[in-house]
Amino acid sequence: MFHSVSAFIGLRYAKSSKGNQFIAFINAFSAIGIALGLMSLITVLSVMNGFEGDLKDRILGIAPHIVVDTQGENEQIISSLSKLPGVTATSDFIESEGVVQSSRSLEGVMIQGVEPQTTHEHSIIAKNMLVGQIADLTPGSYGIIVGRALSTRLGLRVGEQTRILSAQGSVFGPFGQMPSQRLFTVVGVFDVGSELDAKVILMNINDSAKLMRNKVSRIAQTRLFLQDPFEYKTVVDKVTEVGLKSDDWRTRQGPLFDAVKMEKNMMALMLLLIIAVAAFNIVSALVMVVTEKKGDIAILLTQGLSRGRIMQVFLVNGLYNGIKGTLFGAAGGLLLVSQLNNLLSLFNVPIMAATGGAGLPIVMHWHQVVMLILFSLLLCFAASIYPAYRAVKVDPASALKYE
């Protein structure tokens, strides 16, 4: 890309700072700015990636990925859902709003009637049980599993009974419409660490059908577990093609993930602007170098060096500081990401206590790091074009007039 003579002269100009300390200061300032901006961007994006992934696991590990309305459909169509690309499992499912009543207070909840075996294999709840297990939800036992946050609010303990009311199975009585209700026994407590811990309760699908006055043989919903919940749209399109209606997790949880994504993008944009400001300090430094080296440029032109080679000299000069800042920034960012939780623990940052001592969730995507490095180098190259263009416009006769 660059001629060897142009590269040699450009590097000599970049490294020789004794002639003008102010130019050397601006060069160092721009390199440090690029390094700090890139280091911050790699660190922030890695933490945001971790939070996004953690949120995905905790929220979508409880919320159903896709629920298909299979009422009145034959078994062949229902069984075909498990063969769709991206679907790892299917199960009968009942979901309804309800109220949990304890001696302490009332709480509105989302009742999930589940198949214990499938839920144990594919739900994050099974891995986060504090007491009991999903297999304890045997049909006819009228047991429930609640989140730790909900059990704390209502004062529920394993083995205690609590009353659950559901509007879906309501009946008309002497005093008007009355919700369906029944006593259930708490058989387990889970702690996933999401807001759904205080909103979702699990019970056997047969027990939930009886609570809502449905026949087990007429369960009208099928839950689809996806390998990647973010690839839901492909599965939804396939479900629609066979003439079935469905509801996906985006209906309820979409705004939360959209907010996280927007925050991540805005943070990245602000830090990219820091890198851009630092990169364009190269413009002022190179303009001063071109002004200072007009005599040298004129001599090189009279010696036969083409204007294209002259332009390459100053492009190399500008890229030298950009590459130096980018390499230090990338190395510093990778090092900081790998040791961030250790540093937070060392300085007793309160966030460690807020995460239960587990530290910040950090996920670094190498393709993001490569893209950031390339973007930084591209900015430095763009910042070097104008000063290099000014260099080729130097008139040798005017520059050497007073030499």
N, C-alpha and C positions, 0 to 999 in steps of 0.2 A: 504493500500500500504506500509506504513512504520510502523515498530514495535514501540510500545509506548516508550520503553526504548531508542531506537535509536533516535526517534523524540525528546525526552526530552534532551538527551545529545547533539544532534546537535543544538538545540535551545540555550542551555546553552553556547556552544562554540560561536555561532553567536552573542549572546548578551554580552558576557564578553569581552570587548575590553580594559580593564585596563592593561592587561598583555603586550600587544604589540600595541602601538599607531599607528605604521606604517601600520599594518594589518587592524586596524580599519579605517584608512584613505582610504586605497584601497577599502575596503568594501563600505564605504560611497560614494567614487568616482564612483564606478561601479553602485550603486543604483541610484545615481543622474543622471548618464549618460543614464541609461535605462529610467528613468522618463522623462528626457528632450527629448530624441529621440522619445519615444512613444507619448508624448504630441504634439510634432511638427508634427509627422506623422498623427495623428488624425485630427489636425487642417488643415494641407495642403490638405489632401484627402477630407475633408468636403468642403473646398473652391473649389477645383477642381471639385468635384461632382456638386456643385452649378453652376459653370461656364459651365460645360458640359450640365446640364439640361436647363440652361438659353439659351445656344446656340441652343439646340434642339428646344425649344419653338419658339425662334425668327426666326431661319432660316427655320425650317420645318413647321412653321406656315404659311409661304408664299409659299415656293417651293412645287410643287405638289409631293405627296408621290409616287404615281405610275400613269403613263399615259399609257393607253392601246389603241393600234391601232385597232379600230373597223370598219374600212372602209369595206363596203360590207357585214357586218355581219347582221344577222336577229335580231329582237328585243328580242327574247327569250334568245339568248346568251348574249346580252348586259345587259338585266335585271338580269340575273343570277350572274353578277359580284357583285351586291350589297348584295348577300347572302353568299359570301365567308367569311370564318372565319377571324375576325380581321378587316373587312371592315365596317366602320360606315356609309358611304354614297358614292354615285356616282353622277357624273354630266357630261353633255357634256362640252367639253373643247377645246379651240384653243390656241395655243402658237406659237409665232413667234418672230424673231428678228426684230427690227425696229429702227427708229430714231425719236427723239422728237426735233422739231425745234422751238425755241422761238426767240424773238428779241435780246436776249443776246447771245445765243450760241446754239450748237447742242450737243445732248447726245445720245449715243447708249443705247437702253433699250430692255427689254424682255416684249413683249406685251402678256397679258393673257386675253383671252376672256372667261368670267365666267358667270355662272348662279347666279344672285344676291341672291336668297333665300338660296340656298345651301351654297354659300360662306359665307353669313352672319351667318349661323348656325355652320359652321365647320372651319372657318378660324380665325386666331388670329388677322387679320386686323380689323375685326368688333369691337373688344374690344379696339383697339388702334387708332380709328379715332379722329383726332384733329378737323376737320371741315367736315361736311356732313356725309353721311352714305351710305353703299353699296346699299341700296334700291334706291338711286338716279340714279343708272345705269339702267335707263329704256330703252327698245329697241326703236331705232329710234331717241333718244335724242342726240346721239353721245357725251356722257359725259365720262370723264376718272377720275380715282382716282390715285393720285401720292403720292409717299413717300415724307416726309418732306425734306430729303436730296436732292432729285431731284428737288423739287420745289424751294429750296434755290439756287441751282446751276443755274437754268434756269430763276429764277425770276418769277415763275408762282404763280398766285393767283387764288383763287376760283372765278369763273365767267368769267375768261379770256379765250380766245381761243388760241390754239397752233396747229401747224401743225404736223401731224404724218405721217411718211413714212414707208412703209413695202415692203421689197423686195419680199415677198412671192406672192404678187398679181401684180407683175411687168408685164408691157405690152411693146410690141415693137412699137416705134414711128419713126418719121422722124430722130430723133437724136439717135437712138439705143434703148436699153432696158431702160425703165423708171419705177421707183418704183411706186406702188400705194400710193396715198396720199389723206389726207382729213383733214379738220379743225375739231378739237374736243374742247369741253368746259371742263375746270377743274371743277368738281363738288364736290371734296373731297380731303382731305390730311390725310394721316396716318403716324404714327411714331411708328414703332415696335422696332427700336433701333438696327437693323442689317444692314449689308452691302447691303442687297437686297432693302433697302429703296431707294437707289439711282439707282436701276437697273430695277425695276418692275413697270409697270403701269397696271391698271385694267380697262376693259371696258366691256360693255354688249356683250355677245357672238354673238348676232345677228349683232351688229355694227362691231365687229371684222371680222365676216364672210364677210360682205359687203366690208370692207376695203381690205380684202385679196382676194376679188372677188370669194368667195365660196358661194354656195347655203346653206342656213341654214339647209335644209333637208339632206345635204350631209356632215355634220360635222363628221369627221373621227376619233375623239379622245374622250376617256372617262376618266375622272379623278377619281381616287379612293382615298378617305380619310380613313386613317388607325387609329385604336385605339392607336397603338404603332408603330410609323414609323420605329423603329429599328427591328421590326418583319416583315419587308417587304419581306424577302426571301421566307417565307412560302406562302405568297399571290402570289408572282411572279411565284412560282412553280405551284400553282393551275391554274393561268392564262395560263401558258405554256401548261398545260395538256389539256386544251380545244382548243388548237391550235391558240392562239392569241399571238401577239408580244406586248411587253411592255417595258417601260423605267422607271426606278426608280430613287429616289433622290440621290442614291449613285453615279450615273454617273457624277453629277456636284458637289455635296457637300461632297462626300465621303472623298476626300483628306483632307479637313478641319477637319472633325471629327477624321480621323486617326491621324492627327498631334496632336490634343488635347489629344487623348488617349495615344499616345506615350509619350507626355510630362508628363502626369499624372503618367504613369508607371515608367518613369525615376526618377521623384521626389520621388516616393515611394521607389524605389530601393536605392537611395542615403541615405534616412532617415533610411531605414532598416539596412544599413551598419553601421550607427552610433549606432543603438541599438546593433548590433552584436559586435562591438568593445567594447562597454561598458559591454556587457554580458561576454565577454571573459576576462575582467579584473578579473572576479571571479576566473579564473584559477590560476592566479598568487597569489591571496589572499589565496585561499584554499591550494595551494602547500606549502606556508609558514606556514599555520596553521597545516598541516600534519607534516611538519618538526618539528615544535615546540611541537606538541602533541605526538611524537613518544613514549615517556614514558607512557603516558596515554593509548595509543593504545595497547601497550604491556601488561599493567596491565589488561585491559579489556579482552584481549585475554586469559590471564592466568586464569582469573576469569570465563571463559567459554562462553564469548560472541562470537558468530560465526563471521566469516569474512564477511558474507553477512550482518549481523547487523552493523558491523563496516563501511561497505560501505554505508549503509543507513544513518549513522550518518553524514557523510560528504556530502552526497547528500542533506540532510535536511539543513545543514549549507549553502551550495551554493544556494539552492532554497529560503532560507529565504530572502537573499538580492535581489534576482530576483523578488520574489513576492512583496516585499516592494517597489522596484522601479517601478514595473508594476502597482501596485495599485495607487501609487501617480501620475504616468504618465497618466493613464487612467482618473483619477479624474480631474487632471489638464487640460488635453485635452478637456474633456467634458465641464468644466467650461469656458475655453478660447473660445471654439466654441460658447457657448451660449452668451458670452459677447463681442465677437470680434468687432462687428460693433459699440457697445457703446464705446469701447476703441479707435477705429479709430476716432470716432467723438470727443471724449474727447481730443485727441492729435492733432486734426485738420489735419489728414493725407490726402494728396491731392486726394487719390483714392475715397474718399467720394464725392468730387466735380465731379470727372470723371463719377461717376455712377448716377449723378443727385440727390444725397442725399439719394438714396435708399439703399446704403450700398452694401457690398459684398453678392452675392448669396451664401448661405450656406446650404448644404444638407448633413446631417449625416446619413449614413447607419449603423444600429446597427450590421448587420452581419459582416461589415468590422471591426468595433471596437472589436467584439468578436474574429475575426480571428487574429487581431494584438496582442491582449492580449495573446492568445494561442501561437502565434509565439514567443513572448517575453519569455514566460515561457519555451517553448521548447528549446530556445537558452540557457537559464540559466541552464536548466537540462543537456543539452549537454556539457556545459562548466564545469559542476561539475563532470562529469563521470571520467575524467582522474585523478584529484587529489584524488577522492574517491578510484579509482583503486590502486593508489600508497599506500593509507593507508592500504589496505588489504594485501599488499606485505611486510609490516613491519615484521621483524623477532623478536619475543619477546626476545630471548636470546641475540641478538646483541644490542637491544634497552635498555635492563636492565643491560648490562654488567658493566657499570660504575655507576649505581644507588646505 
